[in-house]
Each structure stands twice: as C-alpha cells, then as structure tokens.
Amino acid sequence: MSIEALIQAHTEALLANTEAVKLLTLSLAGRTPIAEKPKSEKAKPVDETKVISAEEKKAFADAKAATELEALREAQKDETPTATPYETVRALVLKLAPTQRDAIKALNAKHGIANLKVLLDKEDDFSTVNDQAKLEAVYADLQALEG
C-alpha cells in the first residue's frame, strides 16, 4: 500500500470521526448547533452529568465502526497480494495434524501431492517453492478445514 493511499485513508477516517464528534457535541449541548448561536449570547456550559441515550451511543458507535471499516477496505484495496509463505502453510498443517490427519492426507491427494515438501525445490530451504499457486490452494483448503 502506498503512503499516499494510507494517508488518504486516515484523513478520511479522521474527517468522519470529526463529524461524529460534532454530532455528539450537539447532542450533549441540547442539540443546538454551535455555529447558529448568536455572537452576543455566551455559550451555555455543557451539563457533564447528562446521560447519553442508548440510541446516541449506538449512532456514535455505528459511525465509528463504519469509518474504521471503510479505512480498512481502502487499505486492503491498495495492497498488492503477497505470496503465502511455506512456513505459514506448514505451521497450519502441524496445528491440524493431531486431530485432522486423515483430512490432511485427503486434501494432499486432492491436490496431487504426497506432502508439502514436494512443493519445494530444496527440502531444507523453505524459500524455494516451485508451485506457489498449488501451495496457496492447499492453504485455502487447510483454512477451510480449520474453520
């Protein structure tokens, strides 16, 4: 993700949060917009003991969640997909092995491999994956098996 896109996403999130804070401020100040107050009239002190209603809390939480979700989506949209490392797939296999051994064997047979090591050019070097697409397909199936 580029720095510009990250800054843009954070800026948009901050602007949305600012709007939510303004709405909350208005609700705490008796729903009178601050900008509409006459200049001769002094600002009324905010009653700090006023309880925020459940609807106002929910509206604020929804606005905040929507802002964060939009920022995450924007960040993910700009990310370039990265290859799944062999170590990650291997760790998942080791995690599932005690309880799902037969399912893992069936999954390997489905993909036409005896075990994960056949996807490596050198058995000792985990960075020498010769079929990244197959490794990612196995990983996706393992995640479904775990889920």
Phi and psi restraints in degrees (value plus and minus 20) as a CYANA .aco file:
   2 SER   PHI     -97.0   -57.0
   2 SER   PSI     137.8   177.8
   3 ILE   PHI     -85.2   -45.2
   3 ILE   PSI     -58.5   -18.5
   4 GLU   PHI     -81.5   -41.5
   4 GLU   PSI     -62.7   -22.7
   5 ALA   PHI     -86.7   -46.7
   5 ALA   PSI     -59.0   -19.0
   6 LEU   PHI     -83.8   -43.8
   6 LEU   PSI     -64.0   -24.0
   7 ILE   PHI     -83.6   -43.6
   7 ILE   PSI     -62.4   -22.4
   8 GLN   PHI     -81.4   -41.4
   8 GLN   PSI     -63.6   -23.6
   9 ALA   PHI     -83.3   -43.3
   9 ALA   PSI     -62.6   -22.6
  10 HIS   PHI     -87.9   -47.9
  10 HIS   PSI     -57.9   -17.9
  11 THR   PHI     -82.2   -42.2
  11 THR   PSI     -65.2   -25.2
  12 GLU   PHI     -83.5   -43.5
  12 GLU   PSI     -59.8   -19.8
  13 ALA   PHI     -84.1   -44.1
  13 ALA   PSI     -61.4   -21.4
  14 LEU   PHI     -85.0   -45.0
  14 LEU   PSI     -60.5   -20.5
  15 LEU   PHI     -83.4   -43.4
  15 LEU   PSI     -62.3   -22.3
  16 ALA   PHI     -86.1   -46.1
  16 ALA   PSI     -59.8   -19.8
  17 ASN   PHI     -85.4   -45.4
  17 ASN   PSI     -56.3   -16.3
  18 THR   PHI     -81.8   -41.8
  18 THR   PSI     -63.0   -23.0
  19 GLU   PHI     -82.0   -42.0
  19 GLU   PSI     -61.1   -21.1
  20 ALA   PHI     -84.5   -44.5
  20 ALA   PSI     -59.9   -19.9
  21 VAL   PHI     -86.0   -46.0
  21 VAL   PSI     -59.5   -19.5
  22 LYS   PHI     -81.3   -41.3
  22 LYS   PSI     -64.2   -24.2
  23 LEU   PHI     -82.2   -42.2
  23 LEU   PSI     -60.8   -20.8
  24 LEU   PHI     -85.5   -45.5
  24 LEU   PSI     -61.8   -21.8
  25 THR   PHI     -81.3   -41.3
  25 THR   PSI     -63.2   -23.2
  26 LEU   PHI     -83.0   -43.0
  26 LEU   PSI     -59.8   -19.8
  27 SER   PHI     -88.4   -48.4
  27 SER   PSI     -54.2   -14.2
  28 LEU   PHI     -94.6   -54.6
  28 LEU   PSI     -47.6    -7.6
  29 ALA   PHI    -112.3   -72.3
  29 ALA   PSI       0.6    40.6
  30 GLY   PHI      61.1   101.1
  30 GLY   PSI       3.9    43.9
  31 ARG   PHI      43.1    83.1
  31 ARG   PSI       3.1    43.1
  32 THR   PHI    -119.1   -79.1
  32 THR   PSI      97.4   137.4
  33 PRO   PHI     -79.8   -39.8
  33 PRO   PSI     116.8   156.8
  34 ILE   PHI     -84.4   -44.4
  34 ILE   PSI     -57.5   -17.5
  35 ALA   PHI     -87.2   -47.2
  35 ALA   PSI     -44.2    -4.2
  36 GLU   PHI    -108.8   -68.8
  36 GLU   PSI     -22.8    17.2
  37 LYS   PHI     -92.5   -52.5
  37 LYS   PSI     118.5   158.5
  38 PRO   PHI     -84.7   -44.7
  38 PRO   PSI     127.3   167.3
  39 LYS   PHI     -88.8   -48.8
  39 LYS   PSI     -46.5    -6.5
  40 SER   PHI     -94.6   -54.6
  40 SER   PSI     -45.2    -5.2
  41 GLU   PHI    -104.2   -64.2
  41 GLU   PSI     110.9   150.9
  42 LYS   PHI     -95.1   -55.1
  42 LYS   PSI     130.7   170.7
  43 ALA   PHI     -86.6   -46.6
  43 ALA   PSI     115.7   155.7
  44 LYS   PHI     -95.2   -55.2
  44 LYS   PSI     118.7   158.7
  45 PRO   PHI     -87.0   -47.0
  45 PRO   PSI     122.6   162.6
  46 VAL   PHI     -99.1   -59.1
  46 VAL   PSI     110.6   150.6
  47 ASP   PHI     -95.8   -55.8
  47 ASP   PSI      87.0   127.0
  48 GLU   PHI     -93.4   -53.4
  48 GLU   PSI     -34.3     5.7
  49 THR   PHI    -106.9   -66.9
  49 THR   PSI     -27.2    12.8
  50 LYS   PHI     -84.8   -44.8
  50 LYS   PSI     114.4   154.4
  51 VAL   PHI    -111.7   -71.7
  51 VAL   PSI     114.8   154.8
  52 ILE   PHI     -99.5   -59.5
  52 ILE   PSI     114.1   154.1
  53 SER   PHI     -90.8   -50.8
  53 SER   PSI     141.5   181.5
  54 ALA   PHI     -83.3   -43.3
  54 ALA   PSI     -55.5   -15.5
  55 GLU   PHI     -85.5   -45.5
  55 GLU   PSI     -60.7   -20.7
  56 GLU   PHI     -86.8   -46.8
  56 GLU   PSI     -59.7   -19.7
  57 LYS   PHI     -83.0   -43.0
  57 LYS   PSI     -63.0   -23.0
  58 LYS   PHI     -84.9   -44.9
  58 LYS   PSI     -62.1   -22.1
  59 ALA   PHI     -82.5   -42.5
  59 ALA   PSI     -61.6   -21.6
  60 PHE   PHI     -85.7   -45.7
  60 PHE   PSI     -64.4   -24.4
  61 ALA   PHI     -84.7   -44.7
  61 ALA   PSI     -59.9   -19.9
  62 ASP   PHI     -84.0   -44.0
  62 ASP   PSI     -61.6   -21.6
  63 ALA   PHI     -84.2   -44.2
  63 ALA   PSI     -61.9   -21.9
  64 LYS   PHI     -86.3   -46.3
  64 LYS   PSI     -63.9   -23.9
  65 ALA   PHI     -84.3   -44.3
  65 ALA   PSI     -60.7   -20.7
  66 ALA   PHI     -83.8   -43.8
  66 ALA   PSI     -59.2   -19.2
  67 THR   PHI     -84.8   -44.8
  67 THR   PSI     -65.8   -25.8
  68 GLU   PHI     -85.6   -45.6
  68 GLU   PSI     -60.4   -20.4
  69 LEU   PHI     -83.6   -43.6
  69 LEU   PSI     -62.8   -22.8
  70 GLU   PHI     -84.1   -44.1
  70 GLU   PSI     -59.7   -19.7
  71 ALA   PHI     -84.4   -44.4
  71 ALA   PSI     -61.1   -21.1
  72 LEU   PHI     -85.1   -45.1
  72 LEU   PSI     -63.6   -23.6
  73 ARG   PHI     -81.8   -41.8
  73 ARG   PSI     -61.0   -21.0
  74 GLU   PHI     -84.5   -44.5
  74 GLU   PSI     -61.2   -21.2
  75 ALA   PHI     -86.1   -46.1
  75 ALA   PSI     -61.6   -21.6
  76 GLN   PHI     -90.5   -50.5
  76 GLN   PSI     -51.3   -11.3
  77 LYS   PHI     -85.1   -45.1
  77 LYS   PSI     -56.5   -16.5
  78 ASP   PHI    -105.2   -65.2
  78 ASP   PSI     -32.3     7.7
  79 GLU   PHI     -92.6   -52.6
  79 GLU   PSI     121.7   161.7
  80 THR   PHI    -106.9   -66.9
  80 THR   PSI     118.3   158.3
  81 PRO   PHI     -83.9   -43.9
  81 PRO   PSI     117.6   157.6
  82 THR   PHI    -129.2   -89.2
  82 THR   PSI     132.9   172.9
  83 ALA   PHI     -94.1   -54.1
  83 ALA   PSI     120.3   160.3
  84 THR   PHI     -93.1   -53.1
  84 THR   PSI     105.5   145.5
  85 PRO   PHI     -91.4   -51.4
  85 PRO   PSI     128.7   168.7
  86 TYR   PHI     -78.4   -38.4
  86 TYR   PSI     -58.4   -18.4
  87 GLU   PHI     -80.9   -40.9
  87 GLU   PSI     -56.0   -16.0
  88 THR   PHI     -85.4   -45.4
  88 THR   PSI     -65.1   -25.1
  89 VAL   PHI     -85.3   -45.3
  89 VAL   PSI     -62.8   -22.8
  90 ARG   PHI     -82.7   -42.7
  90 ARG   PSI     -61.7   -21.7
  91 ALA   PHI     -82.9   -42.9
  91 ALA   PSI     -58.6   -18.6
  92 LEU   PHI     -87.6   -47.6
  92 LEU   PSI     -59.2   -19.2
  93 VAL   PHI     -82.5   -42.5
  93 VAL   PSI     -64.5   -24.5
  94 LEU   PHI     -83.9   -43.9
  94 LEU   PSI     -54.1   -14.1
  95 LYS   PHI     -88.8   -48.8
  95 LYS   PSI     -60.3   -20.3
  96 LEU   PHI    -104.1   -64.1
  96 LEU   PSI     -39.0     1.0
  97 ALA   PHI     -74.9   -34.9
  97 ALA   PSI     -62.1   -22.1
  98 PRO   PHI     -82.2   -42.2
  98 PRO   PSI     -51.0   -11.0
  99 THR   PHI    -132.1   -92.1
  99 THR   PSI     -39.1     0.9
 100 GLN   PHI    -142.9  -102.9
 100 GLN   PSI       9.9    49.9
 101 ARG   PHI     -75.5   -35.5
 101 ARG   PSI     -66.7   -26.7
 102 ASP   PHI     -86.5   -46.5
 102 ASP   PSI     -58.4   -18.4
 103 ALA   PHI     -85.6   -45.6
 103 ALA   PSI     -57.2   -17.2
 104 ILE   PHI     -87.3   -47.3
 104 ILE   PSI     -61.8   -21.8
 105 LYS   PHI     -81.8   -41.8
 105 LYS   PSI     -61.9   -21.9
 106 ALA   PHI     -85.4   -45.4
 106 ALA   PSI     -57.6   -17.6
 107 LEU   PHI     -85.9   -45.9
 107 LEU   PSI     -62.3   -22.3
 108 ASN   PHI     -82.8   -42.8
 108 ASN   PSI     -61.9   -21.9
 109 ALA   PHI     -83.5   -43.5
 109 ALA   PSI     -58.3   -18.3
 110 LYS   PHI     -79.4   -39.4
 110 LYS   PSI     -58.1   -18.1
 111 HIS   PHI    -110.9   -70.9
 111 HIS   PSI     -19.6    20.4
 112 GLY   PHI      53.6    93.6
 112 GLY   PSI      13.7    53.7
 113 ILE   PHI    -147.8  -107.8
 113 ILE   PSI     131.3   171.3
 114 ALA   PHI     -99.2   -59.2
 114 ALA   PSI     -62.2   -22.2
 115 ASN   PHI    -179.3  -139.3
 115 ASN   PSI     158.5   198.5
 116 LEU   PHI     -87.0   -47.0
 116 LEU   PSI     -48.3    -8.3
 117 LYS   PHI     -83.5   -43.5
 117 LYS   PSI     -43.1    -3.1
 118 VAL   PHI     -89.7   -49.7
 118 VAL   PSI     -33.1     6.9
 119 LEU   PHI    -104.7   -64.7
 119 LEU   PSI     -20.3    19.7
 120 LEU   PHI    -123.2   -83.2
 120 LEU   PSI     123.9   163.9
 121 ASP   PHI     -92.8   -52.8
 121 ASP   PSI     -62.1   -22.1
 122 LYS   PHI    -140.2  -100.2
 122 LYS   PSI     104.8   144.8
 123 GLU   PHI     -80.5   -40.5
 123 GLU   PSI     -49.9    -9.9
 124 ASP   PHI    -107.3   -67.3
 124 ASP   PSI     -35.4     4.6
 125 ASP   PHI    -130.8   -90.8
 125 ASP   PSI      87.2   127.2
 126 PHE   PHI     -91.6   -51.6
 126 PHE   PSI     -31.3     8.7
 127 SER   PHI    -107.7   -67.7
 127 SER   PSI     -18.5    21.5
 128 THR   PHI    -124.0   -84.0
 128 THR   PSI      34.3    74.3
 129 VAL   PHI     -91.4   -51.4
 129 VAL   PSI     108.1   148.1
 130 ASN   PHI    -116.7   -76.7
 130 ASN   PSI     -34.2     5.8
 131 ASP   PHI    -160.3  -120.3
 131 ASP   PSI      62.0   102.0
 132 GLN   PHI     -82.9   -42.9
 132 GLN   PSI     -57.1   -17.1
 133 ALA   PHI     -82.7   -42.7
 133 ALA   PSI     -62.4   -22.4
 134 LYS   PHI     -88.0   -48.0
 134 LYS   PSI     -59.0   -19.0
 135 LEU   PHI     -81.2   -41.2
 135 LEU   PSI     -62.5   -22.5
 136 GLU   PHI     -87.9   -47.9
 136 GLU   PSI     -56.4   -16.4
 137 ALA   PHI     -85.5   -45.5
 137 ALA   PSI     -62.4   -22.4
 138 VAL   PHI     -82.6   -42.6
 138 VAL   PSI     -62.5   -22.5
 139 TYR   PHI     -82.5   -42.5
 139 TYR   PSI     -62.5   -22.5
 140 ALA   PHI     -81.6   -41.6
 140 ALA   PSI     -63.3   -23.3
 141 ASP   PHI     -85.8   -45.8
 141 ASP   PSI     -57.3   -17.3
 142 LEU   PHI     -85.5   -45.5
 142 LEU   PSI     -58.8   -18.8
 143 GLN   PHI     -84.6   -44.6
 143 GLN   PSI     -59.1   -19.1
 144 ALA   PHI     -84.7   -44.7
 144 ALA   PSI     -57.5   -17.5
 145 LEU   PHI     -87.0   -47.0
 145 LEU   PSI     -57.7   -17.7
 146 GLU   PHI     -90.1   -50.1
 146 GLU   PSI     -60.1   -20.1
